[in-house]
Amino acid sequence: MSAWRSLLMSREFTFPFVIFVLIGLSFLGFSSAPLQVAVAVGIWILCVESWQRIREQKWNLDYIAFLALFTAAFFGEWLSGAVLSLMVSVSAALELFGTRRAEKTLRSLFEKIPKEVLIQTTEGTFAKPIQEVAEGEVFIVRTNEMVPLDASLVSDAALLNESNLTGEMEPMEYQSGRYIKSGCVNLGAAITLRARGTFEHSSYRKILTLVEEGKKNQSPLVRLAERSNWIFTLVTLAFALGALFFFDDWERFLAVLVIATPCPLLIAAPVSFLGGLSRAARNGIIIKSPSVLEVLAKTKTLFFDKTGTLTLGEPELKRIEVLDGFYTEKQALNIAASLEWSSLHPIAKTLVKLNGERGGILLTVKDFTEKLGEGISGTIDGKRYRIGKGSAAGTGSGIVSELLHENVPIARFHFDDTLKEDVDELFGYFRTRGYSLGILTGDKRVNAHRIFGRFGIPIYAECSPDKKSALVTREQGAGKLVGMVGDGMNDAPALALADVGIVFSGTENSASIEAADVAILGRDAWKIRDAVHIGRRSYQVARQSIVIGIGLSLIGMIFAFFGYIPPVYGAVLQEVIDVVVIVNALRSTY
C-alpha cells in the first residue's frame, strides 16, 4: 500500500487530481465551466505528450483521444470530455512516473574518478587536476586508492586489486617497470608511477565510455500498446465514420470514440509492470524501469559473470596440508595468521579470521618484513618463518599459500572461490526452459573450468571488458535479446550494452549498479530466477489485460454504433472497463 500511496501522491498525479476536483465542482455548482476547464487540461496534456513523442520521431500518438476531446468540446458534451480527460491524465501520469524511474544517470560513476592526482617532482609534491596530467609525469597512489591513469610502475613493487578490470579474485603483484592499467586499487604501501598517456585515453575512462555508449545505444523497447494502437485506431475510425455515414448521428460518432479511447492500451501494461516492480521489491529485487520487465520476459540468452555472481568472490580456505609432522593444523594456521595479521591481502584476512574462529591467538612476531613476490616473513619464538604464494599445479586448488620454516615447507593452505547455493538449480531452471547460457570471466581458464566444467555451459575465460561487450554484441547481432548478470566494474560495459543487465548490489563497484537494469539485494543466486519469473508474469498479465480491455471496448463500440449507448454513458462505461483492466493488471503484484 505504501508503494501505491507514494505513487498517487507523486507530482505526476497532479493533473488527474485537478481534473477529478473540477468534475466534482461541476456537480456541486451545477455549472459546466469546471468541466470545460477539465477538457482544456486534457487537450493540453495530449498536446504536450504528443509534441514530446514527435520530437523523438515517434508518430504513434493517441489520435482517438484527440478526436474525441475536440468532438466533445465542439458539441458541448463537457461531462463526457471531462471524464475522458481524467482517463487521459491518469494514463499520462503512469507513463511519466515509469519514465522518470527508468532514467539512468552515470553521474556517480564519474564522481568516483579521482579529481586530482598527487604529482611528484624534484621540487616536491602537489595536487593536479587529472585532466591536466601529461604523459611521463610521475604521480603517487596511496593505500586503498585507485590508480587513476595508465602508468608504468616506478616503485620497486606493488600489490594491486584488479577486480574492477578483470574480475580476478586474487590480487596481483607487480615489479618495477611493469605497465599498470587505471582502475586498479593499491592494496599495499604508497607507490609511485609514471603516466602512460592521458586520462581521456586511459583504460578506466574507456570502460566509462563503453558504459555511457551502451546506455545511449540500447535497443528501444516498444510498448505493447504501441504495437496494437494503429490497428485499434483504424478499427475505431471505421466504426465512428460508419455511424456518421449510415445514421448521420454525431452523438453516435462521439460515443464510439469515447468508448474506444484506448485506455486499456495505455494503462494495462504500466499498471501490470508497476505491480511487478512492487512484487520484485518485496523479494529484494530492485528493477529500475517497468519496461525492463518486458525485456526480462522475452530474453532467452543469459551471460553470467563468475566471481561474485555465481561464486562468493572471496577466497575460502578449503584445506590445510601439513608437510611437517612436528606441526598440527592448528599450529600452522596460528603461525600463518600471526604473520599475515598486518597484511591487506584478502587471503591474509581470511587466515586471520579463520584462526580467530578456531580459537587461535595471535603470536608475537619480531623482525617482520613483507616483500612483494616473496611474501611475509618474521620471527616467532626464535624461529624464522615465511609465508608466500605456493604452486597450485596438481593440487586441485585455485590458490595455494605456503608456510615455510627456514625455507623448508611445513604447511600449505589451499584456497578457492566457492559456488553460491542454488547455482545448480539455477542453471537447471534456465536450461529446461530453453535458455542459452554462457559464463564470462576474467579468471584463468583452468580455474573457471575447474569450478564450472561439470555444467556443460560454454565458458569464456580471461575476458576483458571489451571482450565481454563484444560477446554481448555478437549475440544481439544474431537477433537475440541478451541478459548479462555481473557485479564488477569489469562487467559494467556488458551490463550497459545488454538488453537487460542484472547486478548483485552487495558489490562496492557502483559502476556496475549504475549500468544495470536490475539490482539484487544480497547474494542469493536464485533471485536471478525470481527476477526473470516476475518479468514473465508481469508481461503475461499485461498482455491479458490489453486483450480484455480491447475486447470489452469493441463490444461497447458495437452498442454505441447502433445507438444504445450515449456519449456520457459511454465515458462512464469506458471507466468501468478501465477498472476491470486495472484490477486484472494488479494480479502481477502477487
N, C-alpha and C positions, 0 to 999 in steps of 0.2 A: 504493500500500500504506500509506503514511503516513496518508492520509485515513481509511482503514478502521481502522488501528491506533488513531488518536485517537478514532474513533467508538466502538470496542469498549471502550476504556479510560475513556470518559466516565462521569460519575456516573449517567447514565440506565441504564447496563447493570449496575448493582449487583445488582438483583433477579434478572435472568437468571443472573448468575454464582453467586449464593447458591443458587438453585434447582438449578442444574447440580451444584454441590458436594453438596447434600443428596441428589440422586439417586445420585451416586457413593458417598456414605457408606452409603446403604441397601444397595448391592451388597456393599460391603466388610464391613459389620456384620451382614448378613442380617437386618435389622430394618426394620419398616415405619414406625417413628417418624419418621425424616427425611423419608419420603415424605408422611406426614401433615402435617408442618410445611410441606413444599413446596406441598401442596394448599391449606393455610390461607393461605400467602403469595399464591397465585394468586387465591383468592377475595378477599383484601384488596385486591389490585391492581385487580381488576374493580370492587369496590365504590367505591374512591376515584375511578377513572376515570369510572364511571357517575354518581357524585354531581356531579363537575365538569361533565359534559355536561348533567345535569338542571338545574343552576344556570344554564347558558347556554340553557336551554329547548330542548335537543336531546334527542330521545327515541329516536334510532336507536342503541340500545345493543346490546352483544354478548350477546343473550339466550341464544343456543345455548350459549355458553361457560359462562354462569351455570348453566344447567340441567345441562350435562354434568358440571361440577365438583361440584355438590351431589349429583347422582345417583351419581357415583363415590365420594364420601365416604359416602353413605348405605349403599351396598352393599359398602364396603370395597375397592373397586378402586383402591388407592392408587397403584400404578405408572402406570396409565392417567391418573389425575388429576394425578400429578406431571409427566408428560410434557406433558399439556395445559396445566398451569400454566407450564411452561417456554415453551411456544409463546405463551401469552397475555402473559407478561412481556416477551418479545422484541418482540412487536407494540407493546406499550405503550411500550417503550424507544425504538423507532424513531419512534413518533408524538411522544413528548415531546422527543426530540432535534430533530426537524424544527420543532416548535412553538417551542422556545426560540431556534432560529436565526432563526425568522420574526418574532420580536418586534421591533417598531420603537420607537425612542425619539427624542424630539425634544429631549433634554437638551442636546446640543451646539449645536443651533440657538439655543436661548435663552441658552446660555453666551456666544455671540458678541455678544449685545446688550451695549452698554456699561452697566456697573452704576452708574456715576456720570457726571455732567455737570459741566463746569467753568463755573460761573456767574460772570458779570461784573457788578459793581455799582460805584457811585461810591466805595465804600469799599475795593474791591479784588476779587480773585477767590477763589473757594472751591469745593470739590467738593460736589455734592449728589446724593443718590440719584435715579435717572432717574424713578422713580415719583412723586417729590415735586415735580418741576419743574412750575410753574404756567404757564398761558398768559400771554404777554407778557414772561416773564423772558428776559434776554439771556445767551447762552452762547457758548463758544469751541470750535471744532473745529480741531484741529491737522492738519498734513500727514499724509496717508495714514490719517486717522481717518474713521470712518463718521459721517455726520450722524444722530444718534440720535432726533431729533424733527422733525416737520414744522415748518418755520420760514420766515420771510422774511429775506432777506439784509440785514444791516446794513452790512457791509464794502462797499467800492466795487465789487469784482468777485470772482468765484470760478471756478475750473476744477474741474468735478466729473465723476467717472466714474459714469454712471447704469446701467451694465450689470446691476447687481443688480436693477434695477426694469424696465428696458426691453429689455435685451439689445443695445442700440445700441453699436456698436464705437467710435464717435467720441465723445470727451469733450465735454461741453457747457460753454459759457461763460455765466455769469450776471452780471448787473449789479445794483447796489444796489436793494433793494426787491422783487426777484423772489421768488416762492414756491418753496421747495425741499422736496422730499419726503424723508422719512427713508429711510435705506438707501443713499443716495448716498455716494461716497467722495471726500474732498477731495484733489485732486491738486496743488493749489498751496500757497501760504503759508497760515498760520493765518487763519481767517476768523471773523467774529462774526455771530451770527444771533439772531433774536427768535422764541421759541417760539410756534407757532400750534396751540393745542390741547395735550392731554396725551399721555403715552406710550401709554395704552390706546387712543387714537383715532388714532394715527399710522399712516402708510402701511406702514411696516415691520412694525408689530405686526399690522396687518390681514393682511399676507401670511402671517405666522406662524400666525395664527388659521385662515386658509384651509388651510394645510398640515395643521394639527392636526385640523381637522374632516374633511378629505379622508381621513385615515387612519382616523378613527373610523367614517366612513360608507362605507367601501369595501364593495362587494358581497361577501358571504361566498362563499367557494369551497367547494362541497360535494364531498367526495371521491368518486371513482368507487366506492369500496367502499360508501359510504352509500346510493348510488342502487340498488345491487344487493342490499344486505343484507336488506331487508324481504322481497323475493321469495324469496331463498335461505332465510331463516329459516322462512317458511311452508312451503316445499317440504320442508325438513328435518323440521319437526314432523309433517308428513303422513307421511313415511317412518317416523319413530320411533314415532308413535302407531299407525301401521298395523302395525308389527312387534309392538307390545304387544297390539293388538286381535286380530290374526289368529293370533299364535303364543303369546300370553301369556308372553313371554320378556323379562325385564328386561335381560338381557345384550345381546340384540339392540337393545333400545331405547337402551342406553348406547353400544353400538358405533356405531350410526348417528350419535348425537350427537357422539361423539369424532371420527369421520372427517369429519363435516360441519362441525365448528367452522371458521368461515370465515377461516382463517389466510391463504389467498391474497388474500382481500379486504382483510385488514388489513396484509399485508406487501408484496404485489406492487407496489402504487403507491409506497409510501415508498422501497423499495429501488431501483426504477427511477428515481425522481426524485432520490434521493441520488446514484445513478450519473451522472445528468445534471448534477448540481451539480459532481461531480468532473471530468467532462469539460469543463464550461464553465470551471472554474478553470484547467485546463491550457491553455486557449486565452485566458487573460487576461480572463475574464468572470466577475464575482462576482455570483452570484444569491443573494439574501438569504433565500429560503424555497423549499422543494421545491414548494409549491403554485403558485408563480409559473410554473413550467414548464408546468403545465396551462393556465394563462391565456395564456401565450405561444403555445401550440399552437392555441388557439381564437380568438385576437384577429385580426380581419381589417381593422380600421380603425387606421391609424397616423398620428399627427401628429408633425411634425418641427419643432423649433426651428431657426433659421437659424445665427446666429452661434455658432461654437464647436462646433456639432453637425454641420452639413453643410459649414460653412466653417471655415477655420483660426482665425477670430476675432482675427486680428492684421492690422494694416494692412500690405500688401505693396506696395512700390514697383513700379508697372507700367512706367512710362517717365518719362524726363526730357525735357521740351520746352524747348529753348534758344531764347530770343527775341532775344538779342543776340549777333551773330556774334563779338563780341570775346571771349566766354567759351566754353569747352568744357564738355561734360557733367561731366567730372571736376572742373573748377574750380568749377562751380556747386554740385556736390554737396559739395565740400570747404568752400566758404563756408557753405553751409546747415548742414552738420554742426557746424561750429565755432560758429555762432550757437546751435544747438539743444543744445549739449553739456550744459548745466546744467539743461535743461528736463525735467520729469517727464512731459510729454505722450508718449503712445505713438508718435505719428508722429516725434517728436524722437528717440526711442530707435531707431526703425527707420533714420532717416537716419544717425545716428552709427554704428550697427552696420554698415550697408552701406558707409559711407565707409571704415571700417577694413578691411572685407573686400576693398575695391578698392585698397587700398594708400595711401589718403589720410591725411594728417596733420592734426592739429587746429591751426588758426591762432590766433594771439593776438588776442583780442577785447577792445577797450577801450570804455569808456563804455557798458557793457552795460545794457540796460533791457528789461523784459518787461511789457507792458500787455495785460491780457485784452481781447479784442475787436480789438486792433491787431496783436498778435504780438510778436516779439522783434526788437530792433534793436541794432546795435553797430558799432564802427568797426574795420575790418581794413585794415592797410596804408594808413591815412589816408583810406579811403573808407567812407562810411556805408551800411550795408546793413540791410535789414529783411526778415524772413520771416514770413508770416502766411497766413491762410486765403484761398484764391482761389475763384473761381466754378467750379462743376463743370458748369454749363449747356453743353450741346453738346460736352462733352469725352469723353463715354462712360465717365468715371471716377466712382467714388463720392466720393472726397475729393481736393481739389487744394490744395496749398500753393504759394504764390507767393513767389519771391525777387526783391527789388527793390533797385536802387541809386539813391539819391536819388529815391525814389518812382517810378522807371521800371522796369517789369518786365523782368527779364533771363532768368528761367527759371521753369518750372512743374514741380512734382513731382506726378505722378498716382498716387494710391494706390487700392487696392480690396481687399476681402476676397476670398479665394481658395477655390474649392471644394476639398474634400478629394478625394483619389484614390478611385476606385471609386464615386463618387456616382451616375454614370450607370448603372453596372451594378447598383448597389443598387436604384435606382428600377425598372430593368427587371426585376429578380428579383421584386419585390413585385407589379408591375403584371401580369406574365404569370401570376401565381398568384391574381389576382382580388382583391388588396388595395385598399382605398380609402385614398388618401394625401392629406395636406394639409400645408402649411408655415405655421407660426405664427411670426411675428417682430415684434419691437418696432421693427424698422428701417423706414425710409421706403419707401413703395410703389414709388417709381421705382427705388430700389436693389435691392429684392427681385426685382422683375420683370426687371431687367437681368441678374441672375445666374441666376434660375430660370424665367424666362418660356418658355424653349425646351422645358421638360419637359412642359408642358401639365398641370401639377398645380395644384389650387386654392391660391392664396396669400392668407393673411390677414395683411396688413401693419399696422404701427402698433398691435400688440396689447398691451394692458396685461395684467398678471397676472389681473385679473378677467375680461377678455375671453377669454383662453386657457382659463380654467376653465369659462367659460360654453359655449365651443365643445365642450369635452370632455363636459360635462353634456348638451348638446343631442343629441350622438350616442348617449350612453348612454340618454337618454330614448327614443330610437328602437329600443331593444332591442339595441344593438351593444356588444360588448366593445371598449374603446378603449385603445390604447397611446400613450404620449407619450414622445418622445425629446428630451431637452434637456440643458442643462448650467449654467444660471444661476439665481440666486436668483429672477429673474422667472418661471422655469419651475417653481419648487417647488410652488406650489399646483396647477397642472395635473398635475404628476408625481404628487402625492399623491392627487389625485382620480381619475386614470385607473385603469383596471383593472390595468394594468401600466405602470410608469414605468421608463424606461431613461435612464441618465445616463453621460456620459463623466467618469471620476473625475479626470481631469487638471485639472479646474476647481478654483479656490480657494474656490468657493462651496459650503461644506459643507452648506448647507441643501438644495440640490438632491440631494446624495448621500443625505442622511437621508430625503428624501421619496421617493426612487426605490426600485424593487424589484430593479433590475439595474444594476450599475456596471461599465462597460467600462474596462479599464486601457489608457491610451494614447489615440490619436486616430483609430485606424483605423475608418472608417465601415462597412467590410464586416463588422465584428464585430457590427453590428446584425443582419445576416442570419444570422450564426453563432448568435447567441443565440436567435433565432426557430427556426432549424433544430434546435438541441439540444432546445428545448422541444417541438417537434412529434415528434421521435424518442422522447423520454422518454415522452410521452403515449401514443404508439402502442405502445411496448414494455409500458407499464403495462397498457393495455387487453388486449393479447395475453396477458400473464401472468395476469391475472384470469380470462380465458376458459379458459386451460389449467388453472388451479387449480380453478375451479368444475367444469369437465368431468371432471377426474380424481376430484374429491370426489364428484360424482354417481355415477360408476361404482363407487367404493368404497362408497357408501351402499347401492347396489342389492345388492352382495355381502353387506354386513352385514345388510341386511333379510332375506335368505334364510339367514342364519346361517353363512356361510362365513368370516366374519372376527370373532373375539372382540374385546372391548374393548382388551386390551393390544396386540394386533397392529394394531388399528385406530389406536391412538395413534401407534405406530411408523410405520404406513403414512402417516398424515397428515404426520408429519415428513418422510418421503420426498417426498411431494407438495410440501411447503414448499421442500425443497432444489431440486426441479425448477423451481418457480416463481421462486425467488431467482436461480438460475443464468441463467434466461431474462431476468429483470429486469436482471441485471448487464450485459446487452448494451448498455444505454443508456450505459454508461461508455465505449464505444468508438465 
